[in-house]
Amino acid sequence: MPLADTQSPSADEEVSDVIVSGPGEVGARRQSAQTKPRRPRHIAEGVLAALIVAGLVASWLVILQRLHPSQGAASTPLLAYHGHVDGPAVWSSDSKYVSILTDSSPAGETVLVWNRATGQVTKHMLHTLLAQSEEHQAVFAPDGKHLAFVEIDTHHKVAVQVWDVIAWRRILTTSLSSPNGYLNVYWSPDSTRLVIPNEDGTIQVWNVVTGHELATCHVPPLDSLPVNIYMSPDGHSVLFGGLGPQHTYVLDLTACKLLTLPSVGADDNHIHIALSPQGNRFATTSPLSATDESMVQVWDARTGRNLANFHFTTLLSDLGWTADGTRIVTSDNKEVDILDVATQRIVLKVVLTRIDLLPVWALSPDGGRIAWRIASVSGADTVQIWDAVTGRKLNVYQSPGNSVEVVAWSPDSRTIATGSTDGTVRVWYADRSPRTNHSDSSAVLTIAWSPDGKSIATGNLDGSIWVWKVN
C-alpha cells in the first residue's frame, strides 16, 4: 500500500495548510505547526467579537424602534358607523356584540347591535313610555347586554325600563316621582341588580334576572342627592352620601340596614368617594377650607374608622383604586399620584410638562402600570409607561403626528392603544412596531377594548364609531 494512503487526518490538514500558505514546504510546515494550536482560540475570539457587535446593533435598533417606531401596517375596519351617537360603543361581556346608542329624540333612542362574528347590524327602537316625556337617559350594565332606560315627563313622573339588548326583550318597568328631576340608576358589578334611588329617601332594588323587585329600602332624605352611589363587589350593599356637610352611608340592600359614617367634607364641588374593589374600604377627597389644598382619607367601610390620610397642595379632580385594593390613584390638572395605603406614602408622582393641556393617562387593569401622555409643542407626543408599584419608568413610545387624546390598556394589561386628534389609532406591542389604523380626520375621544382583547371600538368627535381587529 502506498505510504500516502497511510497518512492520518492531521497530516492531510497539514498538507492543505501548506498548499494554501505556499512560500515553501519546510517553512509552511513550520508555520502550520506553530499556528495550528492557536486557531480554536482565534475562532472563539472572532465569534465573541461578532456576538458583541451583533448585540450592540440589536440594542441600538431596539432603542431606535422605541424612540422612532415605524408605522406598521394599517388594517381595514371591521365596522365603520357614521352618524350621531349618544355615547361610546359598549362591548358585551362575551366580546360577541357591540351596542351603540344613536339618534336620540323625544320619542326615545335607537339601539344598534353589531355582531362581530357575522358583521350584521341590527337596529332597534327604544320607545318612551310617558306621553309627555321631556328628558331621558340610557345606562348600560357592566355586561354590555342589559340597558336601563330612564325618562321623566313634564309632571316630574319617572319611568324606568330594563332591556336585554341582545335578545331585545323588555325585562321590567317601574315608576316613581322626582320633583327635582333626579334620573340616576346604578348597576351591580355582576349586572344582576339595579338600584333606583329617589328623592324621598326610598331606594328600589330590582333583580334583573327575574324581573322582580327585591326590596324597597328607606333612608333619611338628603339635603341634596348623591352624585354617585358605589355598589359593593357582591352587589349587596351601597355606599353613598349627600353633598355638602352631610354624613356618608353604607346601606345593606338585603336587610335595608343603614350604617352612618362621618362627614367627609363641606364643599360640594370637590368631594369624591371611591369604594375599594374588595368593598371593605373607601377613599374620599375633600378640600381644606379657604385654600386650594385637599385631603385624601381612607376609611373602613364597616366601622367608619379612619385608616390613612394624605395631604395635597392642589384640588383633586379624580380618585380611584387599583385592582388589588392596596393603592389609590389621584389626579388634578397638573399631575397624577399613586398612593400606598399601608405605608401612607406617594410611590409615584408624574407631573405635566405642559400646563395648558389636561392630563391623559390610564391605569392598567391589574393596577401594575400606568400609561401617561407627555405632550409636545410640535404635536409628536410620547407615551410613558411607569411601574405603579415601584415608581420606575419602564418604556417610552414615540407617537408621530398629531397629539394623543386618549390612552387605553388591553384587558390583560400588556398592550396599550392610543387615539390622536387626526383620527389615528395605534396599538403598541412592547418593542414591536405599532399597528396603525386610520379612521378619518376627526379626533379620537374614546377607546374600548373587547373583553377578549381581540378588537377595539373607538369613538370620534364627529360621532363615528369604528371597530378594529387587534392581532
N, C-alpha and C positions, 0 to 999 in steps of 0.2 A: 504494500500500500504506500503511495507517495507520502512524503513527510508532511507536505502541506495539508493533507487530509486529516492529520492528527492534531492540528492546531486547536487550541482552546478558544472559546468565545472572546476571552480577553485579548488574545493575540489578534483576532480579527478586528476588534475595535482599535487596537494599536496601529495596525496597518492602515486602517481607514484614516486615522488621525494623520498619519504620515503623508498619505496621498493629499489630504486637504492642506496640510501645512506646506509641504513641498520644498523647503530650502535644502534638504539633504537627508538621507536616510538616518545617519547617525545622530545628526543634530535634532532631527524630527523626533526620533525615538526618545532622545534625552528630554526634549521639551514635553513630550507627551507624558513621560514618566513623572515629570515634575508637576504638571498641571492637572493630571487626571484625578488625584485625590481631592483637589480643591474645587472641582466642578460642582458637586452637590451643594456646597456652601454658596457658590456664586448663583446657582439656580434659586436656592432658597432666598437669598438676598434680593434677587430680581423679582421673585414672586411677592415678597413682602413689600418691596417698594411699589410695585404695581397695585397691590391692595390698598396701600396708604393713599396713593394718588386717586384711585377709584373712590375710596371713602370720602376724600376731600371734595371731589367733584360731585358726588351724590349729595353730600351735606349742603354744598353751595346751591345745587339745583332745588333742594327742599326749601332753603331759605328764600330763593327767588320765587318759588311757587307760592309760598305763604305771603310774601310781600307784593308780588305782581302776578297773581294767578291768571291762567288763560281762561277764556270764557266758557269753554266746554260746549258740547253740542246742545243745540236748542231742541225742544220737543214740541209736538203738536198737542194742544189741549184736549183733554177728554171731554170737557164741557166748556162752552163759551156762551154765557147768557148776557144779553144786552137789554136793559130796561131799568125800571125803577124798583129798587129793593128796599125793604124796611128792616134791615139788619144784616148781620153776617150769615153766611151759609152755615148750616148745622149738620154734622155727621151723626148718623145713627151709631149706637154702641157696637154693632157688628160690622161697621165700615161698609155696609152694602148700599146705603142710601144717603143722599144729601137733600136737605129740605131748605127751601128758600121762601121767604115771605115777600110778596110783591103787590103792587097796585092797591095800596090801602085807600079805602073810600068810606063814606058814612054807612054804606051797606055791608062792609066787612073787609076781609082780607082774602087775597088769592094765595094759595099754598101750592108751590111747585115741588114735586118729589122726583128726584133723579135716581135711577137705578144704575149703579156702577157696572154691574155685570152685563146688562143689556143695552145701556145707553139711552133707555127710554125715559122720557119726562112725562109725568102725569100731573094734570092741573086740577086743583080742587078749589071750590069757592066756600069760604067760611063766612056764613051769614050772621049778622047781628040778630039778637032776639028781641030787643026793645024797640018799640015803634019810633021813639024819638031819641035814638042813640046819638050822642054828640062826641063821645071820645071812647077810644078803645086801645088795648094793647095786647100783645101775644107774648107768652113766656114759654120757651121750650124747656122740657125736662132734661136733666143731665144725660139720659139715654138717647136723646135726639129722636125718640119715637113718639113722645107724647107732647101735647101742646095745650096750655091753658090760655083761654081767650076771655079777657075781662073787658066789660063795657059799662058805661054809665050814661043815663039819659038826662034830659033837662029837669027832671023831678028828683034827681040825686038817687035814683034807684040803680043798683049794681047787679049785673047778671054775670055769672061765671060758667063757662063751658070747658070741658076737658075732652080732647080728641086723641084718638090713635091715628097719627098721620100716615102710617104705612098701610094699615088696613082701611083707613078712612071711615071710622065709625065714632060716633059720639058716645063717651063713657058716662058722663054725668053732667048735670046742670044744677045750679043753686043760685039764690039771690039774697041780697041784703040791701041795707040803706047806708049811704055815705054822704052826709051833708057837706063835707069838705072835699069831696071828690077823690077819696083815697082809693087807689086801684091796685095796690101791690098784692101779689100772691107769691108763695115760696114753695119750692120743691125739696123733698128729702134727697139726700145724695144717691139713694138707690132708685129714685123715680117712682116709688110705690105710694108715697103720701104727698098730699097737697095741703098746705096751711094757708088759711084765708083769714087775716086779722080784720077787725072792724073798729071803727072809731068809738063805739060804746063799750069797748073792753072785751067783747066776745071774740073768740078765736075758733074757727071751724077747722076740724081735721078730717080729711077725706082719704079713704083707701081707693087708690086709682085702679087697682087690680079688680076689685069687686064693684066699684062704683058706689059704695055705701059710706055714709058718714060715720066716723069712728067716735068722735067726741065733739062737744062744744064747751070749751073752757072759758072761764070768766076771770079777767084780771082787772086791777084798778084802772079806770080810764086815765090816759096820759094827757098832760097839758098839750103835747104835740106828739104826733105819731112817729114811730121809729122809722129812720131812713132805711134800715136793713134789719132783717131777722136772720139769725145764724142757726142753722139746723145741726144737731149733733150727728156724727157719722152713722149712728144706727137709726136716725130719724125719729127718736122717741122723745126728744126734748129740744127746746129752742132757747136761744139767748137773745135778748133784745133790751132796749132801753129807750126812753123818751129823750128828746133833745133838750138841751139846757140843763139846769142843776137838778136833775132827777136821778132816781135810782136805776140800777140795771137789774134785770130779772132773768132767772132761769125757770122755764116752765116745763114741767113733766107733762107731755101730751097724752099719756095713758091715764094717769091718775088726776090730771089737771091740778097738780100741786105746784105752788109758786114759791120760789126761793128769791128773797130780796138781797141784792148785793149793794155795796157802797156806791155813791155817786162818783162818776168818772170825769166830770168836767163841767164847765159853765158856759163855754162858747159853742153855740150850736153850729157854727160854720167849720169847726176844726176838730170834731170828735169822730174817731174811727174805732170800731170794735172788730176784732178778728178772733174767731174761735179756732183753737188748735185742731188739727186733723183727728187727734185722738179724743177730742171732746172734753178733756179734763182740765184744760186751762184756756184762758182768753187774754188777749192783749188789748190795751186801749191807748189812744193818744189824746192828750188834752193840752191846750195852751196854758202857759203860765200868765197870770193876769198882768195886763198893761205892758206886755213885752212881746217880742217876736220869737220867744223861746217856747219850747214844748217839752212834755214829759211822756215817755213810753213806760207803761206799767203792765206787769204780768200778774194775773190773779188766778186763784184756784176756783174753778167753775162750780165746785160743790159747796165750798165753805165761804168763798168771798175773801179769803186771806191773800194779802199782798205778798208776791213771791220775788219780784225783781223790779228795779227801776233804772231807767236810762234818761239822761238829761241831754237835750239838743238845743242848739242856739238858733234854730230855724223852726218854722211852722211846717209840719209834715203833711204830705198830701196823700200818702198811700201806706198801707200796713198789711202784712201777710206773714204766714208761717211756712217754714219748709216742711216737706212731706213727713219727716220723722218727728216733728214737733219739738226739736231742740233749739232751733234758731228762728229769728224774726227778721224779715226784710222790710226796711222802711225807705221812703224816698221823699224828696221835695223837688223843687225846680233847679237844684244845683248838684245834688249828689244822691247816691244810693248807699245804704249802710246795711250790713248784716250783723245781727246781734246774737251773741251766745247767751242763752238764758241762764245756764248753770253757773257760768263764771262771771256773768254780768259785765261783759266787755264787748267792744266792737271788733270783730275779727276781720272785717273788710270794709273799706271806705273808698268808693270810686267817685271822683269829682268831675263835673262837666268841664270840658275845655272851652266851650262857647256858651255863655250865659243867655244868648238870645234864642236858644233852641231848648225845647223841653226834652228831658231825658228819654231815651229809648233803650229799654233793657228787658230781659226776660230771664227768669229763674228756671233751671231745668226741672222737669217733673220729679226727679229723685232728690232735688234740693242740693245736689253736689256742686253745681256750676252755675255761673251767671254770665250771660252774654250782654255786652254793653256797647252801644254805638258811640264811637268817637267822631264827632262831626268835624268836617274840614271846610275851610272857606271856599276851596275850589269845588266842593261837592263830592270829591272822591273820598268817602268816609271809610273808616276802618271799624271792624267789629272785634272787640277784645273778649277773650274767654278767660274767666277767673275761677279759681277753686274757691267755692263758698265756705269751705271748712278751714283751709289753711291761709286763705288770702293771697295765694300765689297766682301770678299770671301764667296761663297755660298756652295760649295761642293768640295769633293776630291774623285776621283776614282782611285783605285789601279789597274794597268794593269799588270797582271802577264806575265812572259815570255819575249819575245823579245821586242825591242824598238818600240815605236809608231812612225809611219811615217806620218800619215795623220789623221786629225780630221774634221768631217763634221756634221753640225746641220740638224735636220729634218725641213721640211717646216714650222711646227707650233712652232718651237723654243723650244720644250720641251724635245727632245731626241738628243743624240749625238751618232755617230758611229766613231769608231777608227779602223785604219788599221795598222798592225805591219809588221816588217821585215820578220817574219816567215810565212806570208800569212794569219794570223788570223784576222778576222773581228769581232769586238764586238759592240753590240748595248746596250747602257746604259740607263736604265729606272729609273731615280731618285734614290730611295732607294732599288729597287729590284735588283736581280742578273742580270748580263749582259747576253744577248743572244750571244753565241759564235758560229761563223761559220768558218770552216777550208777550205781554198781553196787548197793551196799547199805550197811548201817551198819558193816560190818567194815572195818578198816584195810587199805589197800593196801600190800603188802610188796614186790612185785616188778613191774617193767615190762620187757617185751621187745618191741622194735621188729622188725617183719618186715624182712628184708634189703632189700626194695624200698621201704621207708618208707611203705607204704600202709595198714598196720594195726599195732595194738599189742595185745599179750596181757598181761593183768595178773593177779596172784595175790593173794588176800586172806587175812586172818588166819583166817577161818572155813573155809579150804580151797577156796573157789570160784575158778574161772578164768573170765575174761571176755576177749573179743576185740572190739575196736572198730575201725571204719573211720576212717582219717585222711584228710582232704581235702587 
